[in-house]
C-alpha cells in the first residue's frame, strides 16, 4: 500500500478574530494516533474565542474520525470557546456530519463568512457555544438556511419540499405518495 493514502494533515491559522483549523487527508482509524496528537496540540494553541474547523479538504471521515472531532469539540468548549465546522463543497463530509447529528452540537456551514455572520466577534469576550448554535439554528429556521449547505434541509428531516432522509437507516423519500406512512415516519425527529 502506498503511504500517502493514509495521510492526515492539520494546519492552525490564527486569523485576526478567530482560529481556523484546516483538516486535509483522511481522518480515520489508520490516522488516529497522528490526528489525535495534532488535534490536541491545536486545541491547546487556540488563541481566540471562536474556532472554525475547515473540513473541505478531507478525503475520508469514518467513525474514529468523528470521535476525534467530538473530542476536539469538547476540548474547545471546555476552554470557554465556541466552534463551528465549514464543509465548503465537500458533500460527502457534509453528509457524514449531518448523519452523525453533529449539527445538534455545532454549526455546520458552507464557508467561514457564514459562521462569522453568526458570531458576535466585536467583543473581546468569550463566545458561548450554545449562543452560536442557537443563532445558526434560528437563521436556518427563518429560511436563511444558516448552513448554506446543499444537504441541510434534506438531512435534517425538516424539508419543506417533502424530501427527507430517515437518518437512522438512510432511506430516502422524495415526495413518495405510494406509502405516506413511510414518508411521515421519515420526517419524525427522534431527538425532539
C-alpha positions as CSV (number, residue, x, y, z in Angstrom):
1,X,0.0,0.0,0.0
2,X,1.1,3.5,-0.7
3,X,1.8,5.6,2.4
4,X,0.3,8.8,1.1
5,X,-3.2,7.3,1.1
6,X,-3.2,7.3,4.9
7,X,-2.1,10.9,5.5
8,X,-3.8,13.4,7.7
9,X,-2.7,17.0,7.9
10,X,-3.8,19.8,10.2
11,X,-2.9,23.5,9.9
12,X,-3.9,26.0,12.5
13,X,-4.2,29.5,11.2
14,X,-4.7,32.4,13.7
15,X,-6.8,35.0,11.9
16,X,-7.4,38.4,13.4
17,X,-10.8,37.4,15.0
18,X,-10.8,33.6,15.2
19,X,-8.7,30.5,14.8
20,X,-9.1,28.3,11.7
21,X,-8.1,24.7,11.9
22,X,-7.8,23.3,8.4
23,X,-8.0,19.5,8.1
24,X,-6.9,17.6,4.9
25,X,-6.4,14.0,4.0
26,X,-8.1,11.1,5.9
27,X,-9.5,11.4,9.4
28,X,-9.9,7.8,10.1
29,X,-8.8,4.7,12.1
30,X,-5.5,4.5,10.3
31,X,-4.6,8.1,11.1
32,X,-6.0,8.4,14.6
33,X,-2.7,8.5,16.5
34,X,-1.2,11.3,14.5
35,X,-4.6,13.0,14.2
36,X,-5.2,12.9,18.0
37,X,-1.8,14.4,18.7
38,X,-2.3,17.2,16.1
39,X,-5.9,18.0,17.3
40,X,-4.8,18.1,20.9
41,X,-1.9,20.5,20.1
42,X,-4.3,22.7,18.0
43,X,-6.8,22.8,20.9
44,X,-4.1,23.9,23.3
45,X,-2.8,26.5,20.9
46,X,-6.1,28.2,20.2
47,X,-5.9,31.9,20.9
48,X,-9.4,33.3,20.0
49,X,-12.9,32.7,21.4
50,X,-14.0,31.2,18.1
51,X,-12.6,28.1,16.4
52,X,-13.6,27.3,12.8
53,X,-12.7,23.8,11.6
54,X,-12.4,23.6,7.8
55,X,-13.1,20.1,6.7
56,X,-13.4,20.9,3.0
57,X,-10.1,19.2,2.3
58,X,-10.9,15.9,4.0
59,X,-11.0,13.0,1.6
60,X,-12.4,10.5,4.1
61,X,-14.0,10.5,7.5
62,X,-15.0,7.4,9.5
63,X,-16.5,6.8,13.0
64,X,-13.0,7.1,14.5
65,X,-12.6,10.5,12.8
66,X,-16.0,11.6,14.1
67,X,-15.0,10.6,17.6
68,X,-11.8,12.7,17.2
69,X,-13.8,15.7,16.0
70,X,-16.2,15.4,19.0
71,X,-13.2,15.1,21.4
72,X,-11.7,18.2,19.8
73,X,-15.0,20.0,20.1
74,X,-15.2,19.1,23.9
75,X,-11.7,20.5,24.4
76,X,-12.5,23.7,22.7
77,X,-15.8,24.2,24.5
78,X,-14.4,23.3,27.9
79,X,-11.8,26.0,27.4
80,X,-14.6,28.5,27.1
81,X,-14.5,28.8,23.3
82,X,-17.1,28.2,20.6
83,X,-16.6,26.0,17.5
84,X,-18.2,25.6,14.1
85,X,-17.4,23.4,11.1
86,X,-17.0,24.5,7.5
87,X,-17.5,21.9,4.8
88,X,-17.1,24.0,1.6
89,X,-18.2,22.0,-1.4
90,X,-17.4,18.6,0.2
91,X,-20.8,17.0,0.1
92,X,-19.5,13.6,1.3
93,X,-18.1,15.1,4.6
94,X,-21.2,17.3,4.9
95,X,-23.5,14.3,4.7
96,X,-21.5,12.3,7.2
97,X,-21.6,15.2,9.7
98,X,-25.3,15.5,9.4
99,X,-26.0,11.8,9.6
100,X,-23.9,11.7,12.8
101,X,-26.1,14.6,14.0
102,X,-23.1,16.9,14.8
103,X,-25.4,19.7,13.7
104,X,-27.0,19.3,17.2
105,X,-23.7,20.3,18.8
106,X,-22.3,23.0,16.5
107,X,-23.0,24.9,13.3
108,X,-22.0,23.2,10.0
109,X,-21.6,25.9,7.4
110,X,-20.5,26.2,3.8
111,X,-17.9,28.8,4.4
112,X,-16.2,30.9,7.1
113,X,-18.2,34.0,6.3
114,X,-21.5,32.3,7.2
115,X,-20.1,31.4,10.6
116,X,-18.7,34.9,11.1
117,X,-22.2,36.4,10.3
118,X,-23.5,34.4,13.4
119,X,-20.8,35.1,15.9
120,X,-20.6,38.4,17.7
121,X,-16.9,38.9,17.3
122,X,-16.9,42.6,18.1
123,X,-16.5,41.9,21.8
124,X,-13.2,40.6,23.1
125,X,-15.0,38.2,25.5
126,X,-15.8,34.6,25.0
127,X,-18.5,33.3,22.7
128,X,-20.8,30.7,24.2
129,X,-21.3,27.6,22.1
130,X,-25.0,27.5,22.9
131,X,-25.4,31.1,21.7
132,X,-23.6,30.4,18.4
133,X,-25.6,27.2,17.8
134,X,-28.9,28.9,18.6
135,X,-28.1,31.7,16.2
136,X,-27.3,29.2,13.4
137,X,-30.5,27.2,14.1
138,X,-32.6,30.4,14.2
139,X,-31.2,31.6,10.9
140,X,-32.0,28.2,9.3
141,X,-35.5,28.2,10.8
142,X,-36.2,31.6,9.4
143,X,-35.4,30.3,5.9
144,X,-32.0,31.8,5.7
145,X,-30.5,28.3,5.7
146,X,-27.8,29.3,8.1
147,X,-25.6,26.5,7.0
148,X,-25.6,27.3,3.3
149,X,-25.1,23.6,2.7
150,X,-26.8,21.8,-0.1
151,X,-27.9,18.8,2.1
152,X,-29.1,20.8,5.1
153,X,-32.8,20.5,4.6
154,X,-32.7,17.0,3.2
155,X,-30.5,15.6,6.0
156,X,-32.2,17.4,8.9
157,X,-35.6,15.8,8.1
158,X,-37.3,19.1,8.1
159,X,-37.7,19.8,4.4
160,X,-40.5,22.0,3.1
161,X,-40.4,20.1,-0.2
162,X,-41.1,16.7,1.4
163,X,-37.6,15.5,0.5
164,X,-36.4,13.8,3.7
165,X,-34.0,11.3,4.9
166,X,-34.6,8.9,7.8
167,X,-31.2,9.4,9.4
168,X,-31.3,6.0,11.1
169,X,-31.3,4.0,8.0
170,X,-30.6,6.4,5.2
171,X,-33.8,5.6,3.3
172,X,-35.0,8.4,1.1
173,X,-38.5,9.8,0.5
174,X,-38.8,12.3,-2.3
175,X,-42.4,13.1,-2.4
176,X,-43.3,9.4,-2.5
177,X,-47.1,9.2,-2.3
178,X,-47.3,5.4,-2.6
179,X,-46.7,4.9,1.1
180,X,-47.5,8.1,3.0
181,X,-46.8,6.3,6.3
182,X,-43.2,5.8,5.4
183,X,-42.8,9.4,4.4
184,X,-44.4,10.6,7.7
185,X,-42.2,8.3,9.7
186,X,-39.1,9.6,7.9
187,X,-40.0,13.1,8.9
188,X,-40.1,12.4,12.6
189,X,-37.2,13.8,14.5
190,X,-36.1,11.2,17.2
191,X,-34.4,13.8,19.3
192,X,-37.3,16.2,19.7
